[in-house]
Amino acid sequence: MESSRPLIDTTTAHSARVWNYWLGGKDNYPADREVGDYVLQAYPEMVAAARADRDFLIRAVTHLTEREGVRQFLDIGTGLPTHHNTHEVAQAVAPSSRVVYVDNDPMVLAHARALLTSHQDGTTHYADADLRDPSTVLAEAADHLDFARPIGLTILGTMGHFAGQEAYDIVRGYVDALPPGSFLVMCDGTDTSPEMVEAAKRWNDTAAAPYHLRAPDEIALFFDGLDLLEPGVVSATLWRPEATEVGRPREVDQYGGVARKG
C-alpha cells in the first residue's frame, strides 16, 4: 500500500465493515459491530435486507450471464469480499467472464487479493479509484474490458451515500459510456418502512458516511432511458426469486432492478 494512503480507522464505524458484519463476515471491528447492533435494535430486518441485496446480485448476474450472454462486468462500490462475489457468480456460469471491481476504501484495498482470485479462463481486476470520477474509473476499466461489447454495470448499496442529483449524475456518467446491449443492475435502501427510516437515522447519527434513503420511484429514476426487465423496480427479494412451493418471499426495504441499454 502506498504511504500516501490514509491509515485504516478502526475507531469509527465504516459502511463496508458494518455491512460485512451484518452478512456474518469477520472483517469488522468493535466500532462497526456497535453501530451495527444499534441499527439492528431499530430494524432487526437489516440482516435480512443485507442478505437480500446479495441474493439479488447473485440472481441478476446469473441471469445476465446465462440468459443475456454478458461476459463482462463493472462492479462499482465493491465493498469487502464476501460469499458469491460478482466474479465468482459470473465465472461459475461462464469461466471466461471478465470482472473489474471499483472501490477506494483502504480496507477494501487491503483485501483486494481475495477479489483477484479469478478462474484461469477469465480475468478479475481491482481498480483503486473514486467512483465519483467516472472518467478515471472508465479509463482504467477499458484496460481490462472491451467497451465494444456489452457490459453488466452493478451498483448495489452504494448510491445511498450520495444525496440528491449527484447520485443520478454519477450513475449516468457510467451508463452513458456503456455500449448498446449493456445492463445496469442497481439496488439501494428505501424509506418504505418506519423501522428502516429510524435505522437510517441511527446510522447517520453514528457512522462516518451518511446514508440517504430513497422512495422506490426515486430508485426507478436511475433507470431512466433504459429498458427495464420484468418485474421492474421491486423489493430485492421479489426480483425473479427462486420458485417456492408455498407463499412468496418477504419484502425488504431494498429496491432494485435490471435494465438494458438500447
N, C-alpha and C positions, 0 to 999 in steps of 0.2 A: 504494500500500500504506500502511496506517495506521502511524504511527510507533510504536504500541504493539506491533506485530507483532515477534516475535523475528527477528533477522537470520539469513540462511541460513548454517548452519555447514558449510563445505566441508572441514573438517579431520577430521570424523568420518563414517564410513560411514552412509548412510541407506538404509532398505529400498527406498523408491521409486526412488532413483537407482541402487542396485545392480541392482534388477530391470530398470531401463531399460538398464543396461549388458549384462545377460545377453540382453536382447531385441535388442541391436545398436543401441541408441539413442545419442545424443550428449549427453544431458542428465545427465552424471555427472562426477565429479571423481577425482583420483588416489586419494583415500582410499576411494572407492567401488570403483574398479577393483582396488585392492589386496585388499580384503576379498572381492570377487567372485572374484578369481583364487585366493585362499586356500581358499575354499569349493569351487571347481572342482577343486582338487587332490584333495580327498577324494571329490568326487562330480561327475565330468565330465558326468554326465547332467543336471546342473542346468539347462543351457541348453535341453535338450530338454523338461524339465519346465516351464520358464517359457513356452516356446512352446506346449506342450500346454495350459497353462492359458488362454492367449489364444485358441487354436483352439477350446477348449471353450466359451468365451464367445461366439465367433462362431457356432458351431453352435446353441447354446442360444437366443441372441437371435433368430437367423434362424428357428428352429422356432417360438418364441413369436409372432413377427410373422406368419410365413407360415401356420402351422397353427392357432394358437390365437387369432388376431385381436387380440393385445395391441398397444396403441398408446401405452403409457406405460411408462417405465422409471425406476426409482430406483436409481442406481449408488452403492453405499456403499464408501468407501475407494478412490476412483478411481485414485490414483497419477498418474504423469506420462503425458501423452498419448503414444500410440504409433500403430502402424498398426491400422486396424479398431477404433476406439473404439466404444462402445455406440451412440452416436447415429448414427455412420456406417453401422453394420450395420443398425440398425432402419430408418433413413430410406432406405436403398438399396432396401428392400422396400416400406415404407410411408412416403412422404415426409412425411406429416402427423404422424408419431410425435413425442411429447414426451419429453424426457430431462432428468432432474435428476441432476447429479453432486455427490457429497458428499466433501469432504476438508478438513482444516485445516492441511495442511503448507505452510509459506511458499513452498517452491519450486514445489509444485503450483499454488498460487495465482498465482505469477508466470507460469505457463504457461497459465492459465485461458483466455486469449483463443483459444488453439488449440482448446480444447474447445468454445468457444462458437460455432464456425462451424457453423451449422445450415442445413439445407435451408429454403428460404423458406416451404415449406408447413408446417413443423414448428417446434418450439422446443427450444432447448438452454439449460439454466441451470446455473450453478455455485454451490453452497451452501458457503460457507466456515464449516464447523461441525464440532464434535467428534462423531464417530459414537457415542460413549458416552452421548450425551444425545439419545435418540430423540425426545423430546417437542419439543425445539427444532428438530431436523432435519425432523421431520414437519410442524411448523408452517410452516416455510419452503417445504418441498416442496408443501404444499397451495396455495400461491400460484400454482403452475405445473402441478400435476397434479390431475386430478379424482378424488377418493377415493370417488366413487360408481361408478367404472368400474374394471375390472381393471388391475392394475399389475404389472410384472415387476420384482421386487427382486433385484438382483445384488450378491453379496458374494464376491469372489474374492481369494484370497491375503491375506486381511486378519485373520480371526479367530484365526489362529495367534499373533498378537501379544497375545492376551488368554488368561490361564490360567483353568483350572477353570470354575466355574459362571458367572463373569462373562460369558464369551463367549456362552453359551447365553441368558443373560438379555438381553444386548444384541440378539441376533437376534430373540428372542421379542418384544421391545418393538416392533420394526418389523413383524413378521409379524402381530401382534395388531391392528395399525392398518390392515392392508390389507383392502380389500373382498373379498367372495367372488368366486372366479374368478381371483384373482391368483396369482402364481407366485413361488417362491423359487428362485433359481439360485445355487448355492454350490459352491465348490471350495477346498480347502486342502491343505497339506502333510501327509504321513502318515509314520509310523515303519515303513514297510513294507520297508525295506532297511537293512542296517548302514551302507552308504555315506551314506544320507540322514541317519541318526542322527548320524554323525560330522560331516556337513556342518552340521547344526543346532548341534552343539556348537561348531564353529569360528565359526559366525555369532554365537552367544551370547557367545563369548569376545572378540569384536572389534567388534561393531556396537552401536549405541546402544539399539535396541529389541529385546529378546529375542524369540525365536520358539519356540512350543510345538507340537511335532508331536503329532498325534493318531492313534489307530488308526482304520481305516475304520469300525468300528462306532460310534466316538465321533463321527465326521463325520456318520454316519446320524442321530444323536440330534438334530442341528439341524433335521431334517425331521419330528420327532415331531408327530403330529396332522394332517399334510398327506398328500396322495395323491401318492406318488412316481410319476413317469412311468418307463416302461421305458427302460433296463435297471436302474434303481435307482441306488444309490450305487456307483460303479465308478471305476477309474482314468480320469483325464480323457480319455485317448486312446480309451477304449472306449465313451464316451457317444455313441451314434449316429454313428460315424465315417463318413466318405465311403467309398463302395464301392471296393474294390480287387480286382484280378484275382488276386493272389497273396497268401496269408498274411493276417495280421491285424496291426493296429498294436501296437507295442511298449508295454508298460505303463510308466507313470511313477509316482513317489511323490507324486502329486497326485490326490486323490479328490474327486469331486463328484457332484452330481445336480440334478435339476429336479423340483419338486413343486408341485402345485396346492392352493390353499386352498379348501375346500368352502364 
